[in-house]
Amino acid sequence: MSVHELRPRKKPPVDEGCDNGSVPGITDKWARGIIAIHEGCEPACPRKATALRYLADTGAETEPAPGPPQDSGA
């Protein structure tokens, strides 16, 4: 028996589509993830609008945090 057979399977997310703007317990990281997933929704779908509003209300930036500096090869 493999390790994968012992682990419970994760259920797919429920009610995380564009039409569901309810995101209880949202965090900055979660909001940024929603915005990244729904970046093509223009005008903003209810879920993206909720995430944008959360970040605006908390004063957080809507852009993802920059990654580590890139080596310019110099």
PEHUPE-V663514 format. One line per field, one symbol per residue. ss: DSSP state (H for helix, E for strand, C for the rest). burial: 1 if it has 16 or more other ideal C-beta (glycine too) atoms within 10 Angstrom, else 0. A space follows every 10 residues. Layout:
BEGIN
ss = ???
burial = ???
END
This chain:
BEGIN
ss = CCHHHHCCCC CCCCCCCCCC CCCCCCCHHH HHHHHHHCCC CCCCCHHHHH HHHHHHHHCC CCCCCCCCCC CCCC
burial = 0000000000 0000000000 0010010000 1101100100 0001111111 1101100000 0000000000 0000
END
